[in-house]
Amino acid sequence: MNKRIIESNGFRIVIINSDVPIITDAQTAIDLLATVNYDDDSDRMAINKEAIAEGFFTLSTGIAGEVLQKVVNYRKKLAIVGEFSHYKSKSLHDFIYECNRGSDVFFISTEQEAIGRLSV
């Protein structure tokens, strides 16, 4: 896992990149959010798609809903950076669309775009 901090518009944003999944369920998401909060003094995180277990993107597993509920409950902001168009699930695309309309969780294609969405 590679972690770095970006300051943007007065906000500390933690950028996390990993080649292996580090978010596999709600508990690992909570642990990562807590680590970012306490170690890096940030409530905003961008993470690459590869750092999230593939089961997250199958909505029937319930992982995505649990993780996103934790993000909202703990008043954090999360951007997931990657390419999502190859998923064929209409419900996943609808889910991504609805998340991107909100203010807490975003599915973004570039790190720069993630920083922009997390900087407000």
PyMOL commands that set and color helices and strands:
alter all, ss='L'
color gray80, all
select helices_A, chain A and resi 26-40+49-51+54-57+59-61+63-73+90-101+111-118
alter helices_A, ss='H'
color red, helices_A
select strands_A, chain A and resi 2-8+11-17+44-48+77-81+105-108
alter strands_A, ss='S'
color yellow, strands_A
deselect
rebuild
show_as cartoon
